[in-house]
């Protein structure tokens, strides 16, 4: 899955908790219809379409885990 890279970046302190919070807030408020339309524009890589469509939710979950862990 997609989970390890975000955790590894955070654990190596390449990003801050504020970066994760900002990413999380941006993805929560993303216009998904526009996001899906933009994915269609770059449809050349068809095999990545499902992962691309799931990416915001996957990243939101990862960000929330990092934010929750930082709060504890």
Residue pairs with C-beta under 8 A, 6 or more apart in sequence:
1 58
2 51
2 55
2 58
2 59
2 62
3 58
3 61
3 62
6 20
6 59
6 62
6 63
6 66
7 62
7 65
7 66
9 15
10 17
10 20
10 66
17 66
17 67
17 70
20 63
20 66
20 67
20 70
21 63
21 67
23 59
23 63
24 59
24 60
24 63
24 64
24 67
27 56
27 59
27 60
27 63
28 60
30 56
32 56
35 56
36 53
39 49
39 52
39 53
43 49
